[in-house]
């Protein structure tokens, strides 16, 4: 009997040990730089073109809230696009007026200029689709760009996009590469007529959608990047593509190969960014997420879900966005702007109506005024992690080589060094806790540790992340538990 009890006790101890043991994941951060001079992470922040049409402009109080949130977030790269009929072009009269509705875009660009944020500025489409090859549009658009940059002094604008997603069947170009290329050179010639403009602002492109092929187009997205490099590299200052992957393909480690398809065509010495990035769940592997998306759209008071991510309210989105950025940063890209900062920027088709608003943001700053939903103005969970990915990977960061010694694809990491300071971000998208042994390339002094866990998100009175630990002095190997479905960021940037 005693022998049986001993055997049972041993079995119980083994079971307890098996249940509580954690897989050890060894992560080594090398001093080797794999991606120098990172431009930075940020967001699409468009100048609230439709706000007045919706019935309320962004108030001074709302601007104060926006600026306070962005001051914590410290976005390094902003993509800012306009619809000209809400700005310089009066569709009713066909008249050009560069001062028309200038207030909100001036406020946005002033903020970015004062804080040294790199802005990619551009136009979604011409004022009317039949103007897509009209010299009148070229003249107006470039004159307006010059007005913003040279007359008003918004030096934050470094790059200019002439068409949004020109490969798309939803764009006025409808995938016509040759027409887009011709317009690119026409815009560049016009820009050269303004003293100093091409020295301050360079063209960005092709602004196409990764993993997409328009049947009317001669090329898929990779082909657009390749042909742009062959035909127009002399006038392209920055290459950019848009990416809307599924959760499964990113979480299973498939995305670096997809990103590499576009990066390999970029000439040496040039950079490439994700001009827009978010998640879409139409792929079979994400069918459960898509079902939940559809459930939330049904009967919604201000969206039909035509162009949304209804799951941007969820905790897990705060894991997926930094995970995508890690793949981008490790993949040799130089920036990523999430789509998007604020729901208050767009309706589907920019109709000026609130019946089908694009819900993608970190909040809706007009939630109370326009939608009678004050809670929509509150910060959503994914701001927590995305603000840290912006704040602690400043412009000029060098991305370091990292190795994750693990057979699974649950743990991802990115590390960067900036002016002698180090930041390491990690995410565990698996269902089991991991015991992480992190080997550092150098000591970290007075470091801070941020944790994003479903039941642990330390915040200050404004809802901004605060460190879980501060004053850490680390040498050699740092050990931590990276719980299932969590994010951590370690930095000695103050």
C-alpha positions, 0 to 999 in steps of 0.5 A: 500500500505504501508503495502504491501511495508513493507511486501516486504521489510521484505521478501527482508531482509529475502532473503538477510539474507538467502543468506548470512548466513553461517552454523556455524561449531563448531570444538573442539580440545581436549588435548587428544592424539589419535595417538602418535609419528606420523612419518610424511607426505612425498612423493615417491621420486625415484632416477630417474632410467630412466633419462639417458635412456630418454636422460638427467640426472638430472643436478646440477641446477635441483638438486638445484631446487629440494633441495630448494623446498624440504627444504621448504616442509620438508618431514618427510617420503620418500619412495624410490624404485629402479629398479635394472637393472638401478642400481646394476645389468647389465642385458646384462652381469648378473653381479653385481656392487654395484657402478654402476649408484650410483650417483643419488641415493647417492645424494637423500639419502645424502639429506635425511640423512643430514635432518633426513628424514625417508626413506623406501627403497626397490626394485620394483621387482627382476632384472628379474622375473625368479629371484624372488626366486633366492638366487643370487638376495637375496645376491645382494639386501642385499649386496647393502642395506648394501653398502648404509647403512653401507659403504656409511653411509646413515642412513636415511634408516630405512625400507626395502621393498623386493617387491612392491605390491606383492599382485598385478597381475602386480607384479612378485609374482602375489599374492603368499603370501606363496612365499612372506613370505618365501622370507621375511624370507630369506631376513631377514636371509641374512641381519643378516649376515651383522654386525649391519644391522638389528639393523639399518634397519627393514623390512616393509610390506606387501606393498599391495594395499587397496581395491584390491583382485587378483584372483590368491591370497589366500587373499585380501589386508586385509588378507595379513595384517592379515596373515603378523601379524600372520606369520611374526610380529617378523621381521616386523618393520613397516606395510604399505599398498597402497591406491588409493581411489576415490574422492567421497568415501573420500569426503563423509566420507567413508574412515576411515572405510576402513583404519580401516580394515587394522589398526585393524590387526596391533599388539600393539606397531607397526605402519602402514603407507600409503606407497603410496597414490593417487587418481584414478577415475574408480569408478562410482561416479567419472565418470565425473572426469574420462571423463576429465582424458580420454579427457586429455590423448587423443593425449598427446605427452608423456603419454598414461595414463596407470598409471597417474592422469591427474588431478594432475594439478588442484586446487581441487587436493590440497584439496583432498590430505590433506583431505586424510592425515587428515583421515590417521592421525585421523585414527591412521596411522603414515605416508603417502607418496603421489605418487609421487613427480616428473613425471621425475621418471617413465614411465609405466613399467619402459621401459626407453621410454618417450611414456607413462610417469607416470604423478602424480607429483608436477612437472616434473624436466626434463620438458625442457630437455626431453619433451621440455615443460619448464612449466612442471617444474613449481610447481603445485597447490597441492604442496601448501597444501601438503608442509604445511601438511609435514612441520607443522606436524613434526616427533614426532607430537602427533595427538589430538582428534577433534570433528566437530559438523556438520551434513554434511561431508563437513568440515574435520580437523586434529590437532597435537602438537609438542614440545609444539606447535600446528597445526590445518589444515581444509578443506571445500570440500562443495559448501557453505562457513562455519563459523568456531568456533574453540575451542583450547586446549591451547593458541597459541602465534605468530601463522600463518594462511595459506589459500589455495583458488582458487584466494588466494594463497599467495606465495614468489618469489620461489612459496612457500606458505606464511601466510595470517596472522602472529603474531596471539595470540589466546585464547579459541575460534578462529573464521574464515570463511572457504570458499567453496572448500578451505583449511586453516592451523593454526600453531605456529610452526616457 
